[in-house]
Each structure stands twice: as C-alpha cells, then as structure tokens.
Amino acid sequence: MLEAVNLSKKYGQKDAVVDLNLKVEKGEVFCLLGQNGAGKTTTINLFLGLLDPTSGKALVGGLDVVENKVSTNQILAYIPEVVQLYGNLSGLENLEFFSKLAGQKIASDELSKLLLEAGLQEEHHKSKLSSYSKGMRQKVGIAIALSKQAQVIFMDEPTSGLDPKATDEFTNICKSLAKNGKSIFMATHDIFNAVNVGDRVGIMNEGRLIYSSHTENIDASEMQELYLKTI
C-alpha cells in the first residue's frame, strides 16, 4: 500500500529525509521511531502529498503521489497528535460533518456504528467534544478515517499523553483495523507500544532509516537499547 523509493527531501542544504526505501503492506502496522527532527513527520507529509520530494518517489497503492495527489488522497487518512475537531459539536456531529466534507453521505445509525468500531462507547456519541479526553478524540478521528473508507491511516504520536488503559485500548483498535485490511503508518516515541502494536518497527535518525525489523524478532528492551544508541 505504501512504498518509498529512494525518497529524499531537502530544506535548502538540510537533509530531512535521505534515500528512504521501505514498504508497508495491506493490513500491516509499521511503527517509525526517532527523535524530534529525525524526519518522521516529513516522511508522512511526503506520502500525504503535502510536500514534494527533492528526489525519489512516494507511492500509495502503486501510484506516484506527486502525479496522483487527488487519487491517492482519497485512500489516505491522517490522525495528528492533537485531533482538531469542533468542541461545540458532539462526536456524532463531528463525524457527520467531516464525512460530508470527504464526499460521503452516511446515515446517522451507520455513523454511530463507525464510532463504535473506533472504540467510542455509545453513551458518548452525543456528548460535546469539549468534554472528551484525548483518547476519545482519537477515536472520533479513527471513525472519520473509516467513514472516508481510507485504506491507509497515518498517525503521529498517537499514544502521547494517554494513560495505560487508553493506550491499551488504542493498541487493540489498531490491531483490529489491521486485521480488517487497513494499513497503519505510525510515527512515535513510544518504544513499548511500537513493539506491541507494530508488525514491523523502524528507527529513523537524521533523515535515514537506520534499522527495520519485524517485531517478532525483537523485544521492547532490545528495541530501547538500539534506539538509545541513536541519541
């Protein structure tokens, strides 16, 4: 679903992403670790088409993002660290609004089903977003991605600020999405969760992917030791 082919991005003389080569398959969770400024967010923005590469290609579903921004954007969704929603609207109303923006016309009961699929309990569907925790806001963001019928979901620091219970719920939701064929690309600092939720995990340092492995081949303590060597 995702492929980077010698993907590079420069800001002036500064290398943000350098000769990145990776693939993320259908139904796979790929977690990218790295310090602030390592190039994780730039990589996401290249796939989203918000930035054009200096060289190389970002492919989504086999299509070059630069040449097919409209087509690729239709199967992508992005959930930032802080999900920007309307606090004076309910979770259900936010989902209805953003699904319509994406060109989807979905009945209210179907929208509620999407919120349930994203892990938001029914009792909160009609509560205002201003009363939601960060974890609940993320669930609305996931429901928006589902309403868009996105095949690939990008997440930037999704577990930042979540308590252990909310993190565990989030992990289970991601695993369920992947089981249903969604591909997830997650930029994170959370080493334990990356190993727990990811099928594969990578480490980026100064724009370069310096390590990548299936999580079945490494545990969290080993991953932490490798990660600390990049600091």
N, C-alpha and C positions, 0 to 999 in steps of 0.2 A: 504493500500500500504506500509506503514511503521509501524513497531512495535518494541518497546524496551521492553524487558522482563528482569527485574532485572539487567539492563545493568550497568556495573561498569568498570572504568578504573583507574588504579593507575600508577603513575610515581614514582617508588621507594616507599617511605612511604606516598607520597602525593596523596590524592584523587582528581581526576579530574572530574569524573562522579561517582555518588553513587546511586546504586539501582534505576535506571531510568526506569519508566514504563509509556509508552504513545503509542497512536495510531494516525496515520494520514490516513484518508480515501481517496478514489479516489475522485478527484475533490475538495479537501479541501485545504485551505491555513492555515497553522499553523505557528504562529509567536512566536519565543522564545526570550524573553527579558532577559538581565542580564549584569552585569558589565564585564569589561575585566577580563578574568581569571575565569569566573563563570562556564565554561565548555561547552559553546555553540559550539565553533569550534571543540572541542574534540568529542562532540556528532555527529556532521556532519561527521567527519573523520571516526568514527566507522561505520556509515551507508555506507560510501563510500568504506569501506574496506581498508582504508589507515592505520588504526590502528586495532589491535586485542584487544577485551575486556579482562580485567582481569577475569571477571566473567559475567554471563548473556548472553543474545543474542540480536543482532540487526537483524531484519527480514525485507526483502524487497520482496513484493509480496508473503509473506509466506515462503520465503527461507532464511535460515541462511546465512548471508553474509560471515562468515568465511569459510563455507563449499562450498559456491557457488559464489565466487568472480567474475568469468567471467560472469556467467548468470545474476547476479544482476547488475553488472556494465553496462550491455547492456541497461538497462531501467532507468539508472540514469544519471543526468547531474548536473554539479556544476558550478555556476557563482560566482566567488570570488568578493571581494570588488573592486579590480582593475582587470579588464578583460585583460588578457595577449594575445594580438593579434599582428600581424605584421604590423607596421606602414607604411612600404613601399608598402603594398598591399591595394587594395580597400576593402570595406566591402564585396562586392560580391566575390572577390578573396579569402579573409579570410574564408568566409563561404564555398566556394568550397573546399579549402584546408582541413579544419577541418572535413567537411562531408566525404571526401575521407578517411581521417585517421580513421574515425569511420566505414569504410567499405560501405559507401553509394555512389551510383552513381546517381546523380541528375542533370537533365538538367538545363541550365542557367536560363531559364524562370521560372522554378519551384523554384530555389534558390531565385530569385527576389520576388516570391510570399511569401516565408518564411520570407524574410526581411520585407516585407510589413505587414505580420501578426504580426511580432515582433514590429511593430510601426516605422520602419525606412522609411522615405519618399524616393520615387524612385530617386529623384534628387541627393541623397547622395550615392546611391548604388555603383557608380564607382569612388567615391572620395577616396583619400588615408586615411587610418586610422589615420595618424598623424594629420589630420585636424579635427578629431571627438572629441566631448565633451565626458565626462564620460557617460552621459545618452545614447548617440548614441552607444558607445562601448558596453554598457549593452544590447542594442537591438540586436547587432550582436551576443552577447553571447546567448541570448534567441533564436535567429534564429538557431544557432549551435545546441542548445538543441532540437529544433523542427526537424532539419534535421536528428538527431540521433534517432528520434522517442522515446525520453525519456518520461517515464510515471511519473517520479518524478524529480523535479528540486529543488536543494538546492541552496540557496542564502545567502551570508554572507555580512551583512551590505550594502544592495543594494541601499539604499537611501542616504548613506553618501556622502556629497559633491554635492548633487543635489539641484537645486533651486526649488521653489514651483511648477512651471509649469512642470518641468521634473519629479518631484515626483508624481504629479497628473497623468501624462501620464503613468508612471511606474505602479501606482496603478491600472489604468484601464486595462493595459496589463495583469497584474497578475490575475485580476478578469475574464478577457476573457479566459486566459489559463485554469483557474479552471473550468469555465463554459464548456469548451471543454474536461473536464475529467482529466486534469493534476493535480497532487498533488504537492503542494509547501511547502517546509520547509524553513523558513526564520529566520536567526539569525540577530537580530537588536537591536539598542539602540533607535530607533525612535518610541516612545510610541504612538504618534498620528497616524502615518501611520500603526502601528501594529494593532490598534483597527479599523482603517478604512478599511484596506485590508484583515485582517485575519478573518477567520471563528471562529478560536479559538486562544487564546493567553496564553502563559505561562511565568512564571518568574523562572529563574534558579539562585541559589545562592550557591557558594562553592560546585558545582557539583550536587546539589539536585534540583529537580523540586519542588518548594515550593508553586506554585499556578498555576492553569489552569482553564480556563473558556471560554465559548462561548462569543464572543464579543457582542452579542445581550444583554448580561446580565450585561455589564459594559461599562461606557463611558471613554473617554480619561483622564478626570480629576481624576476619581476614580482609574484608572489604574496607573496614575502617583503617586498618594498618596501611593498605595500599593508598587509600585516599589521603591520609596524613602525610605521606611521602611527597605529595604534590604541593603541599603548603610551604 
